[in-house]
Amino acid sequence: MKIQKIFHYAYIIFAVLFVYDAITKWSDNRNGAYMSLVFAALATFMFFFRKRFSKKFEDRNNQ
């Protein structure tokens, strides 16, 4: 369970890294920057999805 929480926050770390990558690529390669922004949005979505799913799973096990 503790490892899952670490991986939840790893998604946020990856999102921040992809946003940084998009900012650095913005002036040189717009297509690459857009792809990095898509990956950042996907990582953010996965953070909230996995967190919500694990909360439901935990609540179901507690009943």
PyMOL Python script that loads the backbone (N, CA, C, O; Angstrom):
from pymol import cmd

cmd.read_pdbstr("""\
ATOM      1  N   MET A   1       0.824  -1.198   0.000  1.00  0.00           N
ATOM      2  CA  MET A   1       0.000   0.000   0.000  1.00  0.00           C
ATOM      3  C   MET A   1       0.867   1.260   0.000  1.00  0.00           C
ATOM      4  O   MET A   1       0.548   2.254  -0.652  1.00  0.00           O
ATOM      5  N   LYS A   2       1.957   1.193   0.739  1.00  0.00           N
ATOM      6  CA  LYS A   2       2.825   2.361   0.809  1.00  0.00           C
ATOM      7  C   LYS A   2       3.514   2.618  -0.531  1.00  0.00           C
ATOM      8  O   LYS A   2       3.757   3.765  -0.906  1.00  0.00           O
ATOM      9  N   ILE A   3       3.823   1.536  -1.247  1.00  0.00           N
ATOM     10  CA  ILE A   3       4.461   1.685  -2.541  1.00  0.00           C
ATOM     11  C   ILE A   3       3.504   2.337  -3.531  1.00  0.00           C
ATOM     12  O   ILE A   3       3.929   3.125  -4.375  1.00  0.00           O
ATOM     13  N   GLN A   4       2.212   2.014  -3.435  1.00  0.00           N
ATOM     14  CA  GLN A   4       1.227   2.636  -4.316  1.00  0.00           C
ATOM     15  C   GLN A   4       1.190   4.143  -4.124  1.00  0.00           C
ATOM     16  O   GLN A   4       1.075   4.889  -5.096  1.00  0.00           O
ATOM     17  N   LYS A   5       1.285   4.592  -2.895  1.00  0.00           N
ATOM     18  CA  LYS A   5       1.264   6.037  -2.640  1.00  0.00           C
ATOM     19  C   LYS A   5       2.493   6.716  -3.233  1.00  0.00           C
ATOM     20  O   LYS A   5       2.417   7.850  -3.705  1.00  0.00           O
ATOM     21  N   ILE A   6       3.611   6.025  -3.207  1.00  0.00           N
ATOM     22  CA  ILE A   6       4.822   6.587  -3.810  1.00  0.00           C
ATOM     23  C   ILE A   6       4.626   6.726  -5.318  1.00  0.00           C
ATOM     24  O   ILE A   6       5.004   7.739  -5.905  1.00  0.00           O
ATOM     25  N   PHE A   7       4.031   5.700  -5.948  1.00  0.00           N
ATOM     26  CA  PHE A   7       3.798   5.767  -7.385  1.00  0.00           C
ATOM     27  C   PHE A   7       2.753   6.818  -7.750  1.00  0.00           C
ATOM     28  O   PHE A   7       2.815   7.392  -8.837  1.00  0.00           O
ATOM     29  N   HIS A   8       1.790   7.079  -6.857  1.00  0.00           N
ATOM     30  CA  HIS A   8       0.825   8.145  -7.120  1.00  0.00           C
ATOM     31  C   HIS A   8       1.553   9.471  -7.303  1.00  0.00           C
ATOM     32  O   HIS A   8       1.261  10.226  -8.231  1.00  0.00           O
ATOM     33  N   TYR A   9       2.486   9.746  -6.429  1.00  0.00           N
ATOM     34  CA  TYR A   9       3.197  11.015  -6.507  1.00  0.00           C
ATOM     35  C   TYR A   9       4.261  11.007  -7.602  1.00  0.00           C
ATOM     36  O   TYR A   9       4.713  12.069  -8.031  1.00  0.00           O
ATOM     37  N   ALA A  10       4.660   9.838  -8.052  1.00  0.00           N
ATOM     38  CA  ALA A  10       5.587   9.768  -9.189  1.00  0.00           C
ATOM     39  C   ALA A  10       4.911  10.305 -10.444  1.00  0.00           C
ATOM     40  O   ALA A  10       5.574  10.899 -11.294  1.00  0.00           O
ATOM     41  N   TYR A  11       3.585  10.102 -10.575  1.00  0.00           N
ATOM     42  CA  TYR A  11       2.862  10.670 -11.717  1.00  0.00           C
ATOM     43  C   TYR A  11       2.949  12.191 -11.715  1.00  0.00           C
ATOM     44  O   TYR A  11       3.115  12.804 -12.770  1.00  0.00           O
ATOM     45  N   ILE A  12       2.841  12.795 -10.556  1.00  0.00           N
ATOM     46  CA  ILE A  12       2.942  14.261 -10.463  1.00  0.00           C
ATOM     47  C   ILE A  12       4.360  14.717 -10.821  1.00  0.00           C
ATOM     48  O   ILE A  12       4.540  15.729 -11.498  1.00  0.00           O
ATOM     49  N   ILE A  13       5.344  13.977 -10.371  1.00  0.00           N
ATOM     50  CA  ILE A  13       6.727  14.329 -10.693  1.00  0.00           C
ATOM     51  C   ILE A  13       6.949  14.260 -12.201  1.00  0.00           C
ATOM     52  O   ILE A  13       7.578  15.142 -12.785  1.00  0.00           O
ATOM     53  N   PHE A  14       6.423  13.197 -12.830  1.00  0.00           N
ATOM     54  CA  PHE A  14       6.554  13.090 -14.278  1.00  0.00           C
ATOM     55  C   PHE A  14       5.806  14.211 -14.989  1.00  0.00           C
ATOM     56  O   PHE A  14       6.277  14.718 -16.008  1.00  0.00           O
ATOM     57  N   ALA A  15       4.659  14.601 -14.472  1.00  0.00           N
ATOM     58  CA  ALA A  15       3.905  15.707 -15.081  1.00  0.00           C
ATOM     59  C   ALA A  15       4.724  16.989 -15.041  1.00  0.00           C
ATOM     60  O   ALA A  15       4.779  17.726 -16.025  1.00  0.00           O
ATOM     61  N   VAL A  16       5.355  17.255 -13.915  1.00  0.00           N
ATOM     62  CA  VAL A  16       6.190  18.460 -13.794  1.00  0.00           C
ATOM     63  C   VAL A  16       7.365  18.391 -14.755  1.00  0.00           C
ATOM     64  O   VAL A  16       7.714  19.390 -15.385  1.00  0.00           O
ATOM     65  N   LEU A  17       7.976  17.220 -14.872  1.00  0.00           N
ATOM     66  CA  LEU A  17       9.098  17.071 -15.800  1.00  0.00           C
ATOM     67  C   LEU A  17       8.664  17.279 -17.249  1.00  0.00           C
ATOM     68  O   LEU A  17       9.392  17.890 -18.032  1.00  0.00           O
ATOM     69  N   PHE A  18       7.485  16.775 -17.612  1.00  0.00           N
ATOM     70  CA  PHE A  18       6.999  16.974 -18.976  1.00  0.00           C
ATOM     71  C   PHE A  18       6.649  18.437 -19.241  1.00  0.00           C
ATOM     72  O   PHE A  18       6.862  18.923 -20.351  1.00  0.00           O
ATOM     73  N   VAL A  19       6.125  19.138 -18.259  1.00  0.00           N
ATOM     74  CA  VAL A  19       5.844  20.565 -18.435  1.00  0.00           C
ATOM     75  C   VAL A  19       7.159  21.323 -18.623  1.00  0.00           C
ATOM     76  O   VAL A  19       7.254  22.203 -19.479  1.00  0.00           O
ATOM     77  N   TYR A  20       8.162  20.985 -17.832  1.00  0.00           N
ATOM     78  CA  TYR A  20       9.472  21.618 -17.990  1.00  0.00           C
ATOM     79  C   TYR A  20      10.043  21.335 -19.380  1.00  0.00           C
ATOM     80  O   TYR A  20      10.604  22.222 -20.023  1.00  0.00           O
ATOM     81  N   ASP A  21       9.895  20.099 -19.832  1.00  0.00           N
ATOM     82  CA  ASP A  21      10.365  19.730 -21.167  1.00  0.00           C
ATOM     83  C   ASP A  21       9.633  20.532 -22.243  1.00  0.00           C
ATOM     84  O   ASP A  21      10.243  20.976 -23.216  1.00  0.00           O
ATOM     85  N   ALA A  22       8.333  20.712 -22.065  1.00  0.00           N
ATOM     86  CA  ALA A  22       7.554  21.489 -23.041  1.00  0.00           C
ATOM     87  C   ALA A  22       8.007  22.946 -23.073  1.00  0.00           C
ATOM     88  O   ALA A  22       8.095  23.550 -24.142  1.00  0.00           O
ATOM     89  N   ILE A  23       8.289  23.495 -21.923  1.00  0.00           N
ATOM     90  CA  ILE A  23       8.740  24.894 -21.867  1.00  0.00           C
ATOM     91  C   ILE A  23      10.089  25.056 -22.564  1.00  0.00           C
ATOM     92  O   ILE A  23      10.311  26.030 -23.284  1.00  0.00           O
ATOM     93  N   THR A  24      10.985  24.098 -22.346  1.00  0.00           N
ATOM     94  CA  THR A  24      12.305  24.217 -22.975  1.00  0.00           C
ATOM     95  C   THR A  24      12.252  23.978 -24.478  1.00  0.00           C
ATOM     96  O   THR A  24      13.079  24.523 -25.209  1.00  0.00           O
ATOM     97  N   LYS A  25      11.303  23.179 -24.961  1.00  0.00           N
ATOM     98  CA  LYS A  25      11.188  22.898 -26.393  1.00  0.00           C
ATOM     99  C   LYS A  25      10.304  23.896 -27.134  1.00  0.00           C
ATOM    100  O   LYS A  25      10.254  23.863 -28.364  1.00  0.00           O
ATOM    101  N   TRP A  26       9.619  24.764 -26.438  1.00  0.00           N
ATOM    102  CA  TRP A  26       8.573  25.595 -27.044  1.00  0.00           C
ATOM    103  C   TRP A  26       9.075  26.426 -28.224  1.00  0.00           C
ATOM    104  O   TRP A  26       8.401  26.496 -29.251  1.00  0.00           O
ATOM    105  N   SER A  27      10.229  27.048 -28.101  1.00  0.00           N
ATOM    106  CA  SER A  27      10.697  27.930 -29.175  1.00  0.00           C
ATOM    107  C   SER A  27      11.330  27.157 -30.338  1.00  0.00           C
ATOM    108  O   SER A  27      11.319  27.638 -31.471  1.00  0.00           O
ATOM    109  N   ASP A  28      11.867  25.994 -30.080  1.00  0.00           N
ATOM    110  CA  ASP A  28      12.542  25.236 -31.132  1.00  0.00           C
ATOM    111  C   ASP A  28      11.626  24.244 -31.851  1.00  0.00           C
ATOM    112  O   ASP A  28      11.628  24.165 -33.079  1.00  0.00           O
ATOM    113  N   ASN A  29      10.859  23.504 -31.089  1.00  0.00           N
ATOM    114  CA  ASN A  29      10.095  22.399 -31.658  1.00  0.00           C
ATOM    115  C   ASN A  29       8.692  22.400 -31.046  1.00  0.00           C
ATOM    116  O   ASN A  29       8.466  21.792 -30.000  1.00  0.00           O
ATOM    117  N   ARG A  30       7.771  23.073 -31.692  1.00  0.00           N
ATOM    118  CA  ARG A  30       6.409  23.173 -31.144  1.00  0.00           C
ATOM    119  C   ARG A  30       5.721  21.819 -31.070  1.00  0.00           C
ATOM    120  O   ARG A  30       5.021  21.540 -30.098  1.00  0.00           O
ATOM    121  N   ASN A  31       5.905  20.976 -32.073  1.00  0.00           N
ATOM    122  CA  ASN A  31       5.246  19.665 -32.051  1.00  0.00           C
ATOM    123  C   ASN A  31       5.728  18.820 -30.876  1.00  0.00           C
ATOM    124  O   ASN A  31       4.932  18.134 -30.235  1.00  0.00           O
ATOM    125  N   GLY A  32       7.001  18.867 -30.600  1.00  0.00           N
ATOM    126  CA  GLY A  32       7.536  18.153 -29.440  1.00  0.00           C
ATOM    127  C   GLY A  32       7.018  18.733 -28.141  1.00  0.00           C
ATOM    128  O   GLY A  32       6.771  17.999 -27.185  1.00  0.00           O
ATOM    129  N   ALA A  33       6.853  20.049 -28.099  1.00  0.00           N
ATOM    130  CA  ALA A  33       6.320  20.701 -26.899  1.00  0.00           C
ATOM    131  C   ALA A  33       4.867  20.301 -26.672  1.00  0.00           C
ATOM    132  O   ALA A  33       4.457  20.053 -25.538  1.00  0.00           O
ATOM    133  N   TYR A  34       4.090  20.238 -27.748  1.00  0.00           N
ATOM    134  CA  TYR A  34       2.697  19.808 -27.603  1.00  0.00           C
ATOM    135  C   TYR A  34       2.613  18.367 -27.116  1.00  0.00           C
ATOM    136  O   TYR A  34       1.751  18.030 -26.305  1.00  0.00           O
ATOM    137  N   MET A  35       3.498  17.528 -27.606  1.00  0.00           N
ATOM    138  CA  MET A  35       3.507  16.133 -27.166  1.00  0.00           C
ATOM    139  C   MET A  35       3.867  16.038 -25.684  1.00  0.00           C
ATOM    140  O   MET A  35       3.290  15.233 -24.953  1.00  0.00           O
ATOM    141  N   SER A  36       4.800  16.842 -25.251  1.00  0.00           N
ATOM    142  CA  SER A  36       5.153  16.846 -23.829  1.00  0.00           C
ATOM    143  C   SER A  36       3.981  17.333 -22.977  1.00  0.00           C
ATOM    144  O   SER A  36       3.755  16.823 -21.880  1.00  0.00           O
ATOM    145  N   LEU A  37       3.242  18.314 -23.480  1.00  0.00           N
ATOM    146  CA  LEU A  37       2.071  18.788 -22.740  1.00  0.00           C
ATOM    147  C   LEU A  37       0.981  17.724 -22.676  1.00  0.00           C
ATOM    148  O   LEU A  37       0.277  17.611 -21.673  1.00  0.00           O
ATOM    149  N   VAL A  38       0.843  16.949 -23.739  1.00  0.00           N
ATOM    150  CA  VAL A  38      -0.130  15.845 -23.723  1.00  0.00           C
ATOM    151  C   VAL A  38       0.280  14.808 -22.680  1.00  0.00           C
ATOM    152  O   VAL A  38      -0.561  14.312 -21.929  1.00  0.00           O
ATOM    153  N   PHE A  39       1.559  14.483 -22.633  1.00  0.00           N
ATOM    154  CA  PHE A  39       2.022  13.527 -21.631  1.00  0.00           C
ATOM    155  C   PHE A  39       1.865  14.075 -20.214  1.00  0.00           C
ATOM    156  O   PHE A  39       1.561  13.321 -19.289  1.00  0.00           O
ATOM    157  N   ALA A  40       2.067  15.368 -20.038  1.00  0.00           N
ATOM    158  CA  ALA A  40       1.870  15.976 -18.719  1.00  0.00           C
ATOM    159  C   ALA A  40       0.405  15.889 -18.304  1.00  0.00           C
ATOM    160  O   ALA A  40       0.102  15.587 -17.150  1.00  0.00           O
ATOM    161  N   ALA A  41      -0.499  16.151 -19.240  1.00  0.00           N
ATOM    162  CA  ALA A  41      -1.928  16.042 -18.935  1.00  0.00           C
ATOM    163  C   ALA A  41      -2.297  14.598 -18.633  1.00  0.00           C
ATOM    164  O   ALA A  41      -3.099  14.341 -17.735  1.00  0.00           O
ATOM    165  N   LEU A  42      -1.732  13.661 -19.363  1.00  0.00           N
ATOM    166  CA  LEU A  42      -2.000  12.249 -19.122  1.00  0.00           C
ATOM    167  C   LEU A  42      -1.485  11.812 -17.754  1.00  0.00           C
ATOM    168  O   LEU A  42      -2.164  11.071 -17.043  1.00  0.00           O
ATOM    169  N   ALA A  43      -0.304  12.262 -17.388  1.00  0.00           N
ATOM    170  CA  ALA A  43       0.247  11.913 -16.073  1.00  0.00           C
ATOM    171  C   ALA A  43      -0.598  12.502 -14.951  1.00  0.00           C
ATOM    172  O   ALA A  43      -0.802  11.855 -13.924  1.00  0.00           O
ATOM    173  N   THR A  44      -1.092  13.727 -15.141  1.00  0.00           N
ATOM    174  CA  THR A  44      -1.955  14.347 -14.132  1.00  0.00           C
ATOM    175  C   THR A  44      -3.274  13.582 -14.020  1.00  0.00           C
ATOM    176  O   THR A  44      -3.765  13.338 -12.918  1.00  0.00           O
ATOM    177  N   PHE A  45      -3.842  13.206 -15.167  1.00  0.00           N
ATOM    178  CA  PHE A  45      -5.067  12.413 -15.163  1.00  0.00           C
ATOM    179  C   PHE A  45      -4.848  11.079 -14.450  1.00  0.00           C
ATOM    180  O   PHE A  45      -5.685  10.652 -13.655  1.00  0.00           O
ATOM    181  N   MET A  46      -3.732  10.429 -14.734  1.00  0.00           N
ATOM    182  CA  MET A  46      -3.444   9.140 -14.106  1.00  0.00           C
ATOM    183  C   MET A  46      -3.276   9.283 -12.598  1.00  0.00           C
ATOM    184  O   MET A  46      -3.673   8.391 -11.848  1.00  0.00           O
ATOM    185  N   PHE A  47      -2.695  10.389 -12.145  1.00  0.00           N
ATOM    186  CA  PHE A  47      -2.561  10.617 -10.705  1.00  0.00           C
ATOM    187  C   PHE A  47      -3.926  10.621 -10.045  1.00  0.00           C
ATOM    188  O   PHE A  47      -4.143   9.906  -9.067  1.00  0.00           O
ATOM    189  N   PHE A  48      -4.853  11.422 -10.569  1.00  0.00           N
ATOM    190  CA  PHE A  48      -6.166  11.517  -9.940  1.00  0.00           C
ATOM    191  C   PHE A  48      -6.973  10.234 -10.120  1.00  0.00           C
ATOM    192  O   PHE A  48      -7.703   9.834  -9.214  1.00  0.00           O
ATOM    193  N   PHE A  49      -6.852   9.587 -11.276  1.00  0.00           N
ATOM    194  CA  PHE A  49      -7.575   8.340 -11.521  1.00  0.00           C
ATOM    195  C   PHE A  49      -7.113   7.238 -10.580  1.00  0.00           C
ATOM    196  O   PHE A  49      -7.928   6.566  -9.948  1.00  0.00           O
ATOM    197  N   ARG A  50      -5.798   7.057 -10.491  1.00  0.00           N
ATOM    198  CA  ARG A  50      -5.263   5.995  -9.623  1.00  0.00           C
ATOM    199  C   ARG A  50      -5.553   6.281  -8.156  1.00  0.00           C
ATOM    200  O   ARG A  50      -5.822   5.360  -7.385  1.00  0.00           O
ATOM    201  N   LYS A  51      -5.501   7.539  -7.769  1.00  0.00           N
ATOM    202  CA  LYS A  51      -5.778   7.883  -6.378  1.00  0.00           C
ATOM    203  C   LYS A  51      -7.242   7.583  -6.039  1.00  0.00           C
ATOM    204  O   LYS A  51      -7.540   7.037  -4.977  1.00  0.00           O
ATOM    205  N   ARG A  52      -8.134   7.940  -6.937  1.00  0.00           N
ATOM    206  CA  ARG A  52      -9.556   7.681  -6.700  1.00  0.00           C
ATOM    207  C   ARG A  52      -9.854   6.179  -6.709  1.00  0.00           C
ATOM    208  O   ARG A  52     -10.621   5.687  -5.881  1.00  0.00           O
ATOM    209  N   PHE A  53      -9.242   5.457  -7.651  1.00  0.00           N
ATOM    210  CA  PHE A  53      -9.452   4.020  -7.745  1.00  0.00           C
ATOM    211  C   PHE A  53      -8.937   3.299  -6.507  1.00  0.00           C
ATOM    212  O   PHE A  53      -9.601   2.396  -6.000  1.00  0.00           O
ATOM    213  N   SER A  54      -7.761   3.683  -6.014  1.00  0.00           N
ATOM    214  CA  SER A  54      -7.216   3.036  -4.828  1.00  0.00           C
ATOM    215  C   SER A  54      -8.046   3.363  -3.587  1.00  0.00           C
ATOM    216  O   SER A  54      -8.159   2.538  -2.680  1.00  0.00           O
ATOM    217  N   LYS A  55      -8.625   4.562  -3.544  1.00  0.00           N
ATOM    218  CA  LYS A  55      -9.498   4.921  -2.422  1.00  0.00           C
ATOM    219  C   LYS A  55     -10.756   4.043  -2.434  1.00  0.00           C
ATOM    220  O   LYS A  55     -11.184   3.561  -1.386  1.00  0.00           O
ATOM    221  N   LYS A  56     -11.348   3.835  -3.617  1.00  0.00           N
ATOM    222  CA  LYS A  56     -12.512   2.957  -3.714  1.00  0.00           C
ATOM    223  C   LYS A  56     -12.159   1.530  -3.317  1.00  0.00           C
ATOM    224  O   LYS A  56     -12.924   0.870  -2.613  1.00  0.00           O
ATOM    225  N   PHE A  57     -11.014   1.060  -3.762  1.00  0.00           N
ATOM    226  CA  PHE A  57     -10.568  -0.293  -3.446  1.00  0.00           C
ATOM    227  C   PHE A  57     -10.350  -0.434  -1.944  1.00  0.00           C
ATOM    228  O   PHE A  57     -10.724  -1.448  -1.354  1.00  0.00           O
ATOM    229  N   GLU A  58      -9.750   0.575  -1.325  1.00  0.00           N
ATOM    230  CA  GLU A  58      -9.499   0.550   0.115  1.00  0.00           C
ATOM    231  C   GLU A  58     -10.807   0.572   0.900  1.00  0.00           C
ATOM    232  O   GLU A  58     -10.949  -0.148   1.889  1.00  0.00           O
ATOM    233  N   ASP A  59     -11.758   1.389   0.469  1.00  0.00           N
ATOM    234  CA  ASP A  59     -13.054   1.442   1.140  1.00  0.00           C
ATOM    235  C   ASP A  59     -13.790   0.122   1.016  1.00  0.00           C
ATOM    236  O   ASP A  59     -14.460  -0.304   1.956  1.00  0.00           O
ATOM    237  N   ARG A  60     -13.675  -0.527  -0.123  1.00  0.00           N
ATOM    238  CA  ARG A  60     -14.338  -1.807  -0.327  1.00  0.00           C
ATOM    239  C   ARG A  60     -13.725  -2.884   0.559  1.00  0.00           C
ATOM    240  O   ARG A  60     -14.441  -3.751   1.061  1.00  0.00           O
ATOM    241  N   ASN A  61     -12.419  -2.841   0.757  1.00  0.00           N
ATOM    242  CA  ASN A  61     -11.753  -3.827   1.622  1.00  0.00           C
ATOM    243  C   ASN A  61     -12.078  -3.595   3.101  1.00  0.00           C
ATOM    244  O   ASN A  61     -12.067  -4.539   3.890  1.00  0.00           O
ATOM    245  N   ASN A  62     -12.361  -2.372   3.474  1.00  0.00           N
ATOM    246  CA  ASN A  62     -12.674  -2.062   4.873  1.00  0.00           C
ATOM    247  C   ASN A  62     -14.086  -2.479   5.272  1.00  0.00           C
ATOM    248  O   ASN A  62     -14.382  -2.590   6.462  1.00  0.00           O
ATOM    249  N   GLN A  63     -14.952  -2.709   4.303  1.00  0.00           N
ATOM    250  CA  GLN A  63     -16.328  -3.078   4.638  1.00  0.00           C
ATOM    251  C   GLN A  63     -16.477  -4.510   4.942  1.00  0.00           C
ATOM    252  O   GLN A  63     -17.580  -4.966   5.241  1.00  0.00           O
TER     253      GLN A  63
END
""", "prot")
cmd.dss("prot")
cmd.show_as("cartoon", "prot")
cmd.util.cbc("prot")
cmd.orient("prot")
